[in-house]
Amino acid sequence: MYTPNHFKEARLPVLQALIEAHPLGAVVTHTAAGLDANHLPFDYRPPTAGAPFGTLRAHVARANPLWQLAGSEVMVLFQGPHGYISPSLYQEKPVSGKVVPTWNYAVVHGHGVLRALDDPLWLRALLERLTGHHEAPRAQPWAVADAPADYLDKMLRAIVGIEIVLTGLDGKWKMSQNRVAADQTAIAAEQPALAAWMAPNPTSGA
């Protein structure tokens, strides 16, 4: 990924925040048929001694050949907030007119080796974490245990877990860092979804 220094983001808490706020990742693999990508919602686990960049966990249908690529190096792409930036927002526009449009965005690329886990207990714990997190805002959250036991057992047999111990994380925050403060203020006002991510210490609070 081409990343000029002023757009480079390497702080692990910032990268982790984007993954947690936008957990749908694209797993890029190289197969016998060429490059492929699978889009999966991930559970991000914090760094440990054996996983200094953290760990990604998800599940796929048993019919999905992705899990059979266990042992392969993969890249997972996470895309955060993004938006079109009009040159009309720049201070230079009425002065010289020498401005052009651009697109602001934040992305994280995770690297690691794919592992497959065909373990019902591991899978159930993963599903409970994922649904517990995403159901939390609901007035009456759905829980895995709400499903009939025999139906749940059938569903668990139809999926396989995947785990990627991250060996590296690359971040690119193209958020108008190369523009003057007045331009940044105008952009944040027009694109409130980007405002929190344009700050010196970006968060997912927008």
N, C-alpha and C positions, 0 to 999 in steps of 0.2 A: 504494500500500500504506500503510495507516494504521500509523504507527510512532511511538509516544511516545518522547521523547528517551532515557529510561532503557533502551529496548529497541533503540535504533539502533546498528548496527555498520557503520562506514565504513572500517575498516582493511583495506587491500587484501590483505595476507598472510593475514588471517583469512578473508576472503571467498574467496580463492583456495583455501585449505585445504578449505573446505566443498565447493567444486566438484570438487576433485580426489578427495575422499573419497566423494562422492556424485555421480558424473558423469552420471547419467541425468537429462537436462533435458527440460522440456516447452516446445516452441517454440510460442508463441502468435502466430497471424497473423489478419489480417482479410481474408477472401475475399469473393467476390461472393455466396457463400451465407451469409455471417456469420462469426462467430469460429470458429476451428479451433485444434487443438493436436496436435502430433506429439511423441512421446516418443522421444528419441534419446540414446545414450551419446556424450558429447563428449570430445574431446581438448582440454584447455586449454593454450594457449601463453602464456608470461609476457609482461608488457608490453614494448613497444619504443617507439621514438620516434614511430612512426606509429600505435601502438595502446597508449595510456597505461593502459588497463584490461585489456589482454590480448586474446586472440583465441580463439574457439571454433571447432572443426572437427569435422565428422561426415560421414556419408554416408547417403543414402536410396535406396530402390529407384527405378529409373528411372520406374516406373509411378506413383510418389508425386508428386502435383502440387506439393508444397512447393517443390521446386527451381525451378519455373517462376515462383515469386513473387520471383525475384531482383530486387534493387533496392528491395524493400519493407522498411519498418521492422518489426522483430520484438522480442518480449520472450521471454526464456528463463528458466524458473523451475526452481530447484534446491532441493530439500528435504532438509535434514539430519536429525539425530536428533529424535525427538519422543516425547511420552508424557503420559499422564494423571497429574495431580497431585491426590491426595486431600486434602481439608481436615483430615483426621485427622493429617496431618503437621505442622500449624501449632501453634505454642506457644499461640496465642490460643484454640484450640478448647475446651480444658477451662476456660478463664477466662470467656469470654463466649458462646462458640458462634457468634460473628459471623464466620464464614469460609465460603467456598464453593469448589467444585472449579474447577480450571483445566486448561489444556493447555500444556505447554512445547514449544517448537519453535525451530528455526533455519532460516531460508530466505534465499536470495540471488536477486535478480532482475537479469538482465543485459539490456542494451538495445543495439541496433545495427541495421545494415542487412544483409540477407541477400545473399550472393553464391553463385553456383553455379559449380562447377568440373568440367568434363567432360574430365578429363585422367588417363589410366591411371597415369602415373608418380606424379602427386600422390596419387591414390587409394591406390596400393600403399604409398607411404611412410606415409600415414595409417593404413592397416590394420596395418602393421608396428609402428607406435608403439602403437596401441591394444592389439593382441594381446600385444605384448611387455610392456606394463605389466600387463595383467590375467592373463597366464599366468605371470608371474614367480614367484608363490608356489608353483606346482606343482613336484613333484619332476622331472617330465619335461615342460617347457613345450612346447606346440604352437607352431609357427612358420608364418608364411604360406608360406614356401618348402617346407613339408611337403606342400602340395597339388600335384597334377600341374599342370604349366605350362599345358596346354590348358584344363583345368578352371578354373584361376585366371583365365585370360584371359576365359573366358566369364562368370565371376562379376563381373569388373571392368567388363565391358560392360553389365552389368545394374544398375549403381549410378551415382549422381552424387554428387559431393562438395558439401558446403555449408560456407561460412565466414562467421563473423560477427565483424567487428572491433568490439569492445565500445566504445561511447561512454559507458557508465555502468554502475555496479554499485550496487545497493541491498541492504543487509543488515538483517535483523531477527532479533535474538536474544532471544526471550522465554524467559528462563531464570531466572526468580525473582529478578531483580536488585532488585525492589521489596519483597522479603521480608527479615526479619531473618536474621542469620547462623545462628542455631539452626535456623530453618526450612530454609535452604539446605542445611545439613549433613544434615538428615533426608531431604530430597528426593534428594540425591546418593547417600545410602546405599540408598534404595529403588529408585532409577533409575540404576544404574551406567553405563548407556549414555549418560546425559546429563551425568555428573559432569565429564568433561574439558571439555565445552562450556559449563559453568557457571562455569569459572574466569575470572579477570580477563583472561588471555591464552588464550582457548580454542584447543584443538587437536583433531585427529582421533585422538588417542591412546587413546581409550576402547575 
